[in-house]
């Protein structure tokens, strides 16, 4: 693996499958009486969050703590964009505190890339979501969840599997990272959105695209719904929330057209009634809550692998 | 002070001598001698009329941490310029006779090159009502170029009125063509890469739509229009079409748009963040062709100094713009002359005589002939250098060419017969 995880494109298939198999080991910990490993004892992980994201921060925090790392949460609301302390000065501060890994969430696309490549810090940088760019650990936890349900939990298990990613692709870092990672893992991705919510140049991505949800989902093995903010209609991305739901929302009627094994996913937070109805979100097909559980295991695997865990993380008896 | 320049290739032609005396070119010929004149060995050097920049940001008044008239004009002289047009987006904005006279006077005091202030089209660059264009035209600064550069005069009625109004004093409106609604929060060229990088796109159509509208407006009211920093192949096509109609439309291109492409944004290094943004290779090709065939009239630097902290940050937080004065001639040599698209006479036209004509600047861009003002630059096309930002005379360091080897070097610049640069050093 590279020293940083900035983009899902940083991962080779071998890297990605190593994360998934390591995550599987980490997840098995949940069944043990003692859920903590000594793997990162004495190492410091900083959660540097320039944007509010309680769920992602807690997930990384739990992951680092279960590996016995020291965790510093640095909530730097208001970046240099709003004339607060600059990203650089924040980074220098963290460097002075001796961070081994910096987990960064930032509203500006490329901010983790700057952090990793500007010589401000020497630690590993993990992108926990940057602007409308990427969110690679979300893609890993999504892939891990699919792997367990439709990929037989084994390398190559997602080869040829069909994944529909539906919604606001244009503004979604989750969609970008998923498209890249799922392609690396051999899955076939179809992005479904109104034309206004697909990025310019999407035709060069290694994915199919469609404007027609009903045509795509009966063939899918996994359907991932993306959050759509109602406010997008004010910028004319779609006429009304109601029209959006009619054309691109996943409701009970559409769910009935899915194959028996097909799972429904959502990275959260959901806008119930907008992109997904409550009966779908709470149905037996929904793995949305499990995604959260898997997030901790995947982030444990990422931190462990980036911080140089070459020995097996989960040993026998200690 | 008399200078005898020996063996310079005037516009790249056969070597000849030039005697500069009392502010003018006294004599041009072979084997000249003059008692008491300082001899400048110009063997292998190309002599061009002093370069004229239509688009410079000197930042004073207001942002003296980024540049001053003194430092910016020093950089200009080192780049071979004898005249620069100072853009109006200072603080306070150059929208009154008082501010343009201040900038003009600071230029005179610095003495490195002539400074021609550009007046704002609208009060405070706000795009709402016309600034006192006539007062600026009648001031000591004699403003002839008006621009809200950095902001587009997007209101069609206001643009029409400005185009009409400046006819009274033979002025020109220089438009920063950027449809504002299509470029809200825009960060880089809109294309495959902006989608991948998650940076909001600045689509070519936002530039082209305004240029097309302005050409039609200028034709309708019979005015002169100048288009700032064209950056797309489509813009070149539209300007070419407008010229084919015989309309008074001129256009400029920046050196960086002749060389650099949008793939540099993948570094997320804001030194490559500029407005209009770096475009595709296809656009670069079209701009070079347009400059070669005269569709694009002039090269203008859009020299835009920014303090370190405004670039040493995340991309979205960074300021737009890059330095340009000290590297412009080298970039034009590399992209146009060395590429076989333009000869040195063509460079003199695009970087001196035509911009001087567009700006209605007297005594610049004149032929290198006896009796003409002694404004000229000696350039060594055979030399090469690696750009070191710390060597810049600018107060800022935001050059996108750091570490890049460029051809050519300015050896000497003369302003009215006085050396502002000699042996590559500021005098």
Interface residues (C-beta under 8 A of the other chain):
Chain A: X79 X80 X81 X86 X87 X88 X106 X107 X108 X109 X110 X111 X113 X114 X117 X118 X130 X131 X132 X133 X134 X173 X176 X199 X200 X201 X202 X204 X205
Chain B: X187 X190 X191 X192 X193 X194 X195 X196 X197 X198 X199 X200 X201 X203 X267 X268 X269 X309 X312 X313 X314 X315 X316 X317
